[in-house]
Amino acid sequence: MKTTFLILFLIPLLSCNPDEIPVKDNTKDTIQSYSLTTNENSVSEEDSYTSIRPVYTAIRKQIDLGQGMSLKTIESVAMQNEQFVNQYLTDYQGITQEELTAIMSLALEDMPSFLSVLGLSTEGESEFTSMITALQEIKAANASRAEVIAYLQGREDLLNTANGFTPEDLSVLKSTMILVSCSLSRDCEDHTDDCDHDDDRDWELSIGHITATAYGSSHSIGNAITSCLFVQ
């Protein structure tokens, strides 16, 4: 259930224009009270949703690593920029990985209100829910990476402009899904082992790699997939 709700939160970002959301300078202060390790501050529901908006927007607008890139380039960027991404979040935005997780956890408390505050719709959520369910079933069936990729490539019926996705959205989504397919398969264990693949690239998908790939995609499409699979 948690995974399903997380997907319903992240998928509507396809329709969100980050330029329409104001970005404040006090990004660190606005999210501190929502750390998973503390609940000392009492804030109204409306204020809490509004306060995380600039944090979320700042991440999406300023970490632009994937948009318009080929699959090979996305893989390369993700694998080589873990330190940069982590340093950027910590030193320049003051956002820790725990705080990013807290943003998602806060959204789970009241999905409709959270989406409303961000001005998001739920268009396309049923298609993505179906796809995520299938991916999880493939994972549970101990599929190989080749089998996972074969499934993804066969779901053109869900990934089309009729469902509200632009060609750019589809390109980034497909690339990101193939990138994370390694950790869906039996070729990797615990999401940290190297996979057995043709060109011997390092497929270790740490939090930094996931962040680099996910927040680089247009409208955070990649994040919808990676968060569903790894933030549980």
Secondary structure, 3 states (H helix, E strand, C coil): CHHHHHHHHHHHHHHCCHHHCCCCCCHHHHHHHHCCCCCCCCCCHHHHHHHHHHHHHHHHHHCCCCCCCCHHHHHHHHHHCHHHHHHHHHHHHCCCHHHHHHHHHHHHHCHHHHHHHCCCCCCCHHHHHHHHHHHHHHHHCCCCHHHHHHHHHCCCCCCCHHHCCCHHHHHHHHHHHHHHHHHHCCCCCCCCCCCCCCCCCCCCCCHHHHHHHHCCCHHHHHHHHHHHHHCC
